[in-house]
Protein backbone atom coordinates (compact mmCIF):
# COMPACT_ATOMS: atom_id res chain seq x y z
CA UNK A 1 0.00 0.00 0.00
CA UNK A 2 2.81 2.40 0.91
CA UNK A 3 4.59 1.63 -2.36
CA UNK A 4 1.46 2.45 -4.38
CA UNK A 5 1.01 5.73 -2.51
CA UNK A 6 4.64 6.71 -3.12
CA UNK A 7 4.34 5.76 -6.79
CA UNK A 8 1.20 7.87 -7.11
CA UNK A 9 2.86 10.88 -5.43
CA UNK A 10 5.96 10.53 -7.60
CA UNK A 11 3.85 10.40 -10.76
CA UNK A 12 1.85 13.45 -9.64
CA UNK A 13 5.05 15.38 -8.93
CA UNK A 14 6.53 14.53 -12.33
CA UNK A 15 3.30 15.62 -14.05
CA UNK A 16 3.24 18.88 -12.09
CA UNK A 17 6.84 19.65 -13.03
CA UNK A 18 6.21 18.91 -16.71
CA UNK A 19 3.08 21.07 -16.92
CA UNK A 20 4.90 24.42 -17.02
CA UNK A 21 6.91 23.23 -20.03
CA UNK A 22 3.73 22.75 -22.04
CA UNK A 23 1.84 25.70 -20.56
CA UNK A 24 4.50 28.17 -21.73
CA UNK A 25 4.94 26.89 -25.29
CA UNK A 26 4.90 29.84 -27.68
CA UNK A 27 1.72 29.62 -29.80
CA UNK A 28 3.39 31.85 -32.42
CA UNK A 29 6.00 29.17 -33.14
CA UNK A 30 4.84 26.10 -35.05
CA UNK A 31 6.65 23.04 -36.36
CA UNK A 32 5.99 20.73 -39.29
CA UNK A 33 7.86 17.74 -40.69
CA UNK A 34 8.28 16.27 -44.15
CA UNK A 35 9.43 12.73 -44.90
CA UNK A 36 10.85 10.58 -47.71
CA UNK A 37 7.31 9.59 -48.76
CA UNK A 38 6.52 13.17 -49.89
CA UNK A 39 4.26 13.92 -46.93
CA UNK A 40 3.95 16.69 -44.37
CA UNK A 41 2.91 15.44 -40.95
CA UNK A 42 0.24 18.16 -40.68
CA UNK A 43 -2.47 19.26 -43.10
CA UNK A 44 -3.25 22.41 -41.14
CA UNK A 45 -1.27 24.93 -39.11
CA UNK A 46 -2.78 27.75 -37.11
CA UNK A 47 -1.64 30.58 -34.89
CA UNK A 48 -3.74 32.93 -32.75
CA UNK A 49 -4.61 36.45 -33.91
CA UNK A 50 -2.48 37.84 -31.07
CA UNK A 51 0.75 36.83 -32.83
CA UNK A 52 2.65 39.80 -34.27
CA UNK A 53 4.99 37.41 -36.05
CA UNK A 54 5.11 33.69 -36.73
CA UNK A 55 8.03 31.29 -36.82
CA UNK A 56 7.59 28.07 -38.76
CA UNK A 57 10.22 25.36 -38.41
CA UNK A 58 10.39 22.61 -41.02
CA UNK A 59 12.07 19.32 -40.11
CA UNK A 60 12.95 16.71 -42.73
CA UNK A 61 12.55 13.38 -40.94
CA UNK A 62 13.72 11.28 -43.87
CA UNK A 63 17.18 10.16 -44.88
CA UNK A 64 17.42 11.19 -48.55
CA UNK A 65 19.50 14.25 -49.51
CA UNK A 66 17.86 17.48 -50.64
CA UNK A 67 18.91 16.87 -54.24
CA UNK A 68 16.76 13.69 -54.33
CA UNK A 69 13.94 14.38 -51.86
CA UNK A 70 14.23 17.97 -50.65
CA UNK A 71 11.40 19.79 -48.93
CA UNK A 72 10.57 23.38 -48.19
CA UNK A 73 7.64 25.21 -46.62
CA UNK A 74 6.23 28.01 -48.74
CA UNK A 75 3.30 30.19 -47.68
CA UNK A 76 1.09 31.67 -50.40
CA UNK A 77 -2.43 32.95 -50.90
CA UNK A 78 -4.65 29.89 -51.26
CA UNK A 79 -5.39 30.48 -54.92
CA UNK A 80 -1.72 30.85 -55.89
CA UNK A 81 -0.08 27.69 -54.61
CA UNK A 82 -0.06 25.73 -57.86
CA UNK A 83 1.27 28.70 -59.86
CA UNK A 84 4.06 29.24 -57.31
CA UNK A 85 5.01 25.54 -57.41
CA UNK A 86 5.05 25.53 -61.22
CA UNK A 87 7.15 28.70 -61.42
CA UNK A 88 9.54 27.30 -58.81
CA UNK A 89 10.40 24.25 -60.91
CA UNK A 90 12.28 26.48 -63.34
CA UNK A 91 14.07 28.32 -60.53
CA UNK A 92 16.11 25.26 -59.56
CA UNK A 93 17.59 23.94 -56.34
CA UNK A 94 20.07 26.83 -56.08
CA UNK A 95 17.06 29.13 -55.63
CA UNK A 96 15.19 26.71 -53.34
CA UNK A 97 12.66 26.15 -56.15
CA UNK A 98 11.27 29.65 -55.60
CA UNK A 99 11.10 31.95 -58.63
CA UNK A 100 13.16 35.08 -58.03
CA UNK A 101 11.03 37.94 -56.70
CA UNK A 102 7.81 35.89 -56.85
CA UNK A 103 5.34 38.33 -55.29
CA UNK A 104 2.93 35.48 -54.50
CA UNK A 105 5.35 34.04 -51.91
CA UNK A 106 4.63 35.39 -48.43
CA UNK A 107 7.30 33.39 -46.59
CA UNK A 108 9.44 30.31 -47.19
CA UNK A 109 12.13 28.11 -45.74
CA UNK A 110 15.14 26.80 -47.62
CA UNK A 111 15.08 23.35 -49.22
CA UNK A 112 16.25 20.80 -46.64
CA UNK A 113 17.29 17.17 -46.95
CA UNK A 114 17.02 14.22 -44.57
CA UNK A 115 17.89 15.11 -40.97
CA UNK A 116 17.96 18.86 -41.67
CA UNK A 117 15.72 21.69 -40.46
CA UNK A 118 15.12 25.31 -41.38
CA UNK A 119 12.95 28.08 -39.95
CA UNK A 120 11.30 31.19 -41.30
CA UNK A 121 9.88 34.10 -39.31
CA UNK A 122 7.43 36.52 -40.87
CA UNK A 123 5.10 39.28 -39.66
CA UNK A 124 1.39 38.57 -39.47
CA UNK A 125 0.84 42.08 -40.85
CA UNK A 126 1.49 40.51 -44.27
CA UNK A 127 -1.66 38.36 -43.83
CA UNK A 128 -5.23 39.52 -44.44
CA UNK A 129 -7.57 38.96 -41.54
CA UNK A 130 -9.70 35.92 -42.36
CA UNK A 131 -7.64 35.22 -45.50
CA UNK A 132 -7.22 31.77 -46.97
CA UNK A 133 -3.58 30.68 -47.09
CA UNK A 134 -1.89 27.54 -48.29
CA UNK A 135 1.54 26.14 -47.52
CA UNK A 136 3.22 23.97 -50.11
CA UNK A 137 6.48 22.18 -50.90
CA UNK A 138 7.87 23.55 -54.18
CA UNK A 139 10.35 20.74 -54.84
CA UNK A 140 9.37 19.51 -58.34
CA UNK A 141 6.35 17.24 -58.21
CA UNK A 142 5.81 17.51 -54.45
CA UNK A 143 3.05 20.14 -54.46
CA UNK A 144 0.46 17.55 -55.50
CA UNK A 145 0.77 15.77 -52.14
CA UNK A 146 2.55 18.27 -49.91
CA UNK A 147 0.26 21.18 -49.16
CA UNK A 148 -1.99 22.31 -46.36
CA UNK A 149 -4.01 25.15 -44.87
CA UNK A 150 -2.52 27.96 -42.78
CA UNK A 151 -4.80 29.95 -40.46
CA UNK A 152 -4.03 33.07 -38.47
CA UNK A 153 -6.60 34.25 -35.97
C-alpha positions as CSV (number, residue, x, y, z in Angstrom):
1,X,0.0,0.0,0.0
2,X,2.8,2.4,0.9
3,X,4.6,1.6,-2.4
4,X,1.5,2.5,-4.4
5,X,1.0,5.7,-2.5
6,X,4.6,6.7,-3.1
7,X,4.3,5.8,-6.8
8,X,1.2,7.9,-7.1
9,X,2.9,10.9,-5.4
10,X,6.0,10.5,-7.6
11,X,3.8,10.4,-10.8
12,X,1.9,13.5,-9.6
13,X,5.1,15.4,-8.9
14,X,6.5,14.5,-12.3
15,X,3.3,15.6,-14.0
16,X,3.2,18.9,-12.1
17,X,6.8,19.6,-13.0
18,X,6.2,18.9,-16.7
19,X,3.1,21.1,-16.9
20,X,4.9,24.4,-17.0
21,X,6.9,23.2,-20.0
22,X,3.7,22.8,-22.0
23,X,1.8,25.7,-20.6
24,X,4.5,28.2,-21.7
25,X,4.9,26.9,-25.3
26,X,4.9,29.8,-27.7
27,X,1.7,29.6,-29.8
28,X,3.4,31.8,-32.4
29,X,6.0,29.2,-33.1
30,X,4.8,26.1,-35.0
31,X,6.6,23.0,-36.4
32,X,6.0,20.7,-39.3
33,X,7.9,17.7,-40.7
34,X,8.3,16.3,-44.2
35,X,9.4,12.7,-44.9
36,X,10.9,10.6,-47.7
37,X,7.3,9.6,-48.8
38,X,6.5,13.2,-49.9
39,X,4.3,13.9,-46.9
40,X,4.0,16.7,-44.4
41,X,2.9,15.4,-40.9
42,X,0.2,18.2,-40.7
43,X,-2.5,19.3,-43.1
44,X,-3.3,22.4,-41.1
45,X,-1.3,24.9,-39.1
46,X,-2.8,27.8,-37.1
47,X,-1.6,30.6,-34.9
48,X,-3.7,32.9,-32.7
49,X,-4.6,36.5,-33.9
50,X,-2.5,37.8,-31.1
51,X,0.8,36.8,-32.8
52,X,2.7,39.8,-34.3
53,X,5.0,37.4,-36.1
54,X,5.1,33.7,-36.7
55,X,8.0,31.3,-36.8
56,X,7.6,28.1,-38.8
57,X,10.2,25.4,-38.4
58,X,10.4,22.6,-41.0
59,X,12.1,19.3,-40.1
60,X,13.0,16.7,-42.7
61,X,12.6,13.4,-40.9
62,X,13.7,11.3,-43.9
63,X,17.2,10.2,-44.9
64,X,17.4,11.2,-48.5
65,X,19.5,14.3,-49.5
66,X,17.9,17.5,-50.6
67,X,18.9,16.9,-54.2
68,X,16.8,13.7,-54.3
69,X,13.9,14.4,-51.9
70,X,14.2,18.0,-50.7
71,X,11.4,19.8,-48.9
72,X,10.6,23.4,-48.2
73,X,7.6,25.2,-46.6
74,X,6.2,28.0,-48.7
75,X,3.3,30.2,-47.7
76,X,1.1,31.7,-50.4
77,X,-2.4,33.0,-50.9
78,X,-4.6,29.9,-51.3
79,X,-5.4,30.5,-54.9
80,X,-1.7,30.9,-55.9
81,X,-0.1,27.7,-54.6
82,X,-0.1,25.7,-57.9
83,X,1.3,28.7,-59.9
84,X,4.1,29.2,-57.3
85,X,5.0,25.5,-57.4
86,X,5.0,25.5,-61.2
87,X,7.2,28.7,-61.4
88,X,9.5,27.3,-58.8
89,X,10.4,24.2,-60.9
90,X,12.3,26.5,-63.3
91,X,14.1,28.3,-60.5
92,X,16.1,25.3,-59.6
93,X,17.6,23.9,-56.3
94,X,20.1,26.8,-56.1
95,X,17.1,29.1,-55.6
96,X,15.2,26.7,-53.3
97,X,12.7,26.2,-56.1
98,X,11.3,29.7,-55.6
99,X,11.1,31.9,-58.6
100,X,13.2,35.1,-58.0
101,X,11.0,37.9,-56.7
102,X,7.8,35.9,-56.9
103,X,5.3,38.3,-55.3
104,X,2.9,35.5,-54.5
105,X,5.3,34.0,-51.9
106,X,4.6,35.4,-48.4
107,X,7.3,33.4,-46.6
108,X,9.4,30.3,-47.2
109,X,12.1,28.1,-45.7
110,X,15.1,26.8,-47.6
111,X,15.1,23.4,-49.2
112,X,16.3,20.8,-46.6
113,X,17.3,17.2,-46.9
114,X,17.0,14.2,-44.6
115,X,17.9,15.1,-41.0
116,X,18.0,18.9,-41.7
117,X,15.7,21.7,-40.5
118,X,15.1,25.3,-41.4
119,X,12.9,28.1,-39.9
120,X,11.3,31.2,-41.3
121,X,9.9,34.1,-39.3
122,X,7.4,36.5,-40.9
123,X,5.1,39.3,-39.7
124,X,1.4,38.6,-39.5
125,X,0.8,42.1,-40.9
126,X,1.5,40.5,-44.3
127,X,-1.7,38.4,-43.8
128,X,-5.2,39.5,-44.4
129,X,-7.6,39.0,-41.5
130,X,-9.7,35.9,-42.4
131,X,-7.6,35.2,-45.5
132,X,-7.2,31.8,-47.0
133,X,-3.6,30.7,-47.1
134,X,-1.9,27.5,-48.3
135,X,1.5,26.1,-47.5
136,X,3.2,24.0,-50.1
137,X,6.5,22.2,-50.9
138,X,7.9,23.6,-54.2
139,X,10.3,20.7,-54.8
140,X,9.4,19.5,-58.3
141,X,6.4,17.2,-58.2
142,X,5.8,17.5,-54.5
143,X,3.0,20.1,-54.5
144,X,0.5,17.6,-55.5
145,X,0.8,15.8,-52.1
146,X,2.5,18.3,-49.9
147,X,0.3,21.2,-49.2
148,X,-2.0,22.3,-46.4
149,X,-4.0,25.1,-44.9
150,X,-2.5,28.0,-42.8
151,X,-4.8,29.9,-40.5
152,X,-4.0,33.1,-38.5
153,X,-6.6,34.2,-36.0
